[in-house]
Amino acid sequence: RPGVLDDLGLTDALEWFTTDFEKRTGIACTFDHFDVPEVNDMVATAAYRITQEALTNVAKHANASHAAVTLDSHRTQVCVTIQDDGHGFDLEDTLRGDRRTGWGLLGIQERAWLLGGQYEIHSKPGRGTRIRVTVPVKTEAKEDVEDQTVAG
């Protein structure tokens, strides 16, 4: 668990991370948040790690000039959305092709699944990428994950 979550809480930690991301990469990055309730440690850690992985992918692969992170909630769920204006990719080709190129995306999917959440990844060549993960505000991780696979 990142110490910044303990020190700042999820919303402030994501604001700090996106500001730091912009400084390190030169990619403009905005962060917005709306009506985010207090979440447990598992949800906060998953949202933070998902954002880290998605923005790492933006920096490594997207050739983007801007990324946006939004944290919000709907009823009993918290949602994190990461969107970029990069060159995008063919999602099916990435996930069925060389597995080494899709590990980050699979990690995002697995984090959502472990918390009983859902994920959406939308990308098309030339149109950027949007990742949205929605998880219950109060959740417990699924057990016996070593024998589980992520289907999407």
C-alpha positions in Angstrom: 0.0 0.0 0.0 1.5 3.3 -1.0 2.3 5.5 2.0 0.9 8.5 0.3 -2.6 7.0 0.7 -2.1 6.8 4.5 -0.8 10.4 4.6 -3.3 12.1 2.3 -6.2 9.8 1.5 -7.3 8.7 -1.9 -8.4 12.0 -3.4 -5.4 14.0 -2.3 -3.1 11.2 -3.2 -4.4 11.0 -6.8 -4.1 14.8 -7.1 -0.5 14.6 -5.9 0.2 11.7 -8.3 -1.3 13.4 -11.3 0.7 16.6 -10.6 3.9 14.6 -10.2 3.1 12.6 -13.4 2.8 15.9 -15.4 6.1 17.1 -13.9 8.0 13.9 -14.7 6.7 13.2 -18.2 5.8 16.6 -19.6 2.3 15.3 -20.5 -0.4 17.6 -19.3 -2.5 15.8 -16.8 -5.7 17.0 -15.1 -7.5 15.6 -12.1 -11.1 16.1 -11.2 -13.1 14.6 -8.4 -16.8 14.7 -7.5 -18.7 13.5 -4.4 -16.2 10.8 -3.4 -17.1 9.1 -0.1 -14.5 7.7 2.2 -13.4 4.3 1.0 -11.7 1.4 2.7 -8.0 0.6 2.2 -8.5 -2.1 -0.5 -10.6 0.2 -2.7 -8.2 3.2 -2.2 -5.1 1.0 -3.0 -6.8 -0.5 -6.1 -7.9 3.0 -7.4 -4.4 4.4 -6.9 -2.6 1.4 -8.5 -5.0 1.4 -11.4 -4.3 5.1 -12.0 -0.6 4.5 -11.7 -0.7 1.7 -14.2 -2.9 3.5 -16.7 -0.7 6.7 -16.6 2.4 4.6 -16.9 0.9 3.1 -20.1 0.2 6.7 -21.3 3.8 7.7 -20.7 5.3 4.6 -22.3 3.0 3.9 -25.3 0.3 6.6 -26.0 2.4 9.5 -27.4 -0.2 11.7 -25.8 -0.1 15.4 -25.0 -2.9 15.2 -22.4 -4.3 12.8 -19.9 -7.3 13.2 -17.6 -8.1 11.4 -14.4 -11.6 11.6 -12.9 -12.6 10.1 -9.5 -16.3 10.1 -8.7 -19.0 8.0 -7.2 -22.4 6.8 -8.2 -24.6 5.4 -5.4 -22.6 2.7 -3.7 -19.7 2.6 -6.2 -16.6 4.6 -6.8 -15.3 5.2 -10.3 -11.9 6.1 -11.6 -11.6 7.1 -15.3 -8.3 7.7 -17.1 -8.4 9.1 -20.6 -5.7 10.2 -23.0 -5.5 11.9 -26.4 -2.8 9.5 -27.6 -2.6 7.4 -30.7 -4.7 4.6 -29.2 -4.4 0.9 -30.1 -6.4 -2.1 -31.2 -7.4 -3.6 -27.9 -8.2 -7.1 -29.3 -4.8 -7.3 -31.0 -3.0 -6.3 -27.8 -4.8 -8.8 -25.6 -4.7 -11.7 -27.9 -1.2 -11.0 -29.3 2.1 -10.9 -27.4 1.0 -11.2 -23.7 4.0 -9.1 -22.6 2.4 -6.0 -24.1 -0.9 -6.5 -22.3 0.2 -7.2 -18.7 -0.6 -3.7 -17.5 -4.1 -3.9 -18.8 -4.6 -7.3 -17.4 -3.5 -6.0 -14.0 -6.1 -3.3 -14.2 -8.8 -5.8 -15.0 -7.7 -8.1 -12.2 -7.7 -5.4 -9.6 -11.3 -4.5 -10.6 -12.4 -8.1 -10.5 -10.8 -8.8 -7.1 -13.0 -6.1 -5.6 -16.1 -7.2 -7.3 -15.9 -4.3 -9.7 -16.1 -3.7 -13.4 -13.8 -2.3 -16.0 -14.1 -0.8 -19.4 -11.2 -0.2 -21.8 -12.0 1.7 -24.9 -9.3 2.4 -27.5 -9.0 2.8 -31.2 -6.0 3.6 -33.3 -5.8 7.4 -33.7 -8.5 8.1 -31.0 -6.8 7.7 -27.6 -7.7 5.4 -24.8 -10.2 5.5 -22.0 -10.1 3.2 -19.0 -13.0 3.3 -16.5 -13.0 1.1 -13.4 -16.0 0.9 -11.0 -15.9 -0.9 -7.7 -18.1 -1.0 -4.7 -17.3 1.6 -2.0 -17.2 -1.0 0.7 -15.8 -4.3 -0.5 -13.8 -7.3 0.5 -11.3 -8.9 -1.8 -12.3 -12.2 -3.4 -10.5 -15.2 -2.0 -8.5 -17.9 -3.7 -7.4 -15.6 -6.4 -4.4 -17.9 -7.4 -6.9 -20.2 -9.1 -9.0 -17.5 -10.8 -8.7 -16.0 -14.2 -9.9 -12.6 -15.4 -12.4 -12.8 -18.2 -13.4 -9.2 -18.4 
